[in-house]
Amino acid sequence: MSVPIFEVLLNATAMFDHGNVSLPGRLDSRLRWIVVTPDMHRAHYSIVPNETNSNFGFNLPWWDRLLGTYRAQPAAGHEDVTIGLDIFRDPAQLRLT
């Protein structure tokens, strides 16, 4: 069974922007016009609602730019952004049972 090249590229870009990869600033700023970069997509996981509701794309950045949901970076910066869901910050909520 063959896998279409489109599926391979789609999955590769999803793995790339969800990866813990740090690109040089100049490369990232240029690359994010073509594909979603990890730094760009990270804002989507912020607990800040304006940032959570941004950067939805996981392969092409054009939709976020066209629809006004693009954020260059989290307000706290990439190093200090708090990710996750704000309602689950309580350690009592972080259990399986």
Sequence and secondary structure as in RCSB ss.txt:
>XXXX:A:sequence
MSVPIFEVLLNATAMFDHGNVSLPGRLDSRLRWIVVTPDMHRAHYSIVPNETNSNFGFNLPWWDRLLGTYRAQPA
AGHEDVTIGLDIFRDPAQLRLT
>XXXX:A:secstr
    HHHHHHHHHHHHHTS     HHHHHHHTTTS  HHHHHGGGBSSHHHHTS   SS SHHHHHHT   SS T
T TTT  BS GGG SGGGSS  
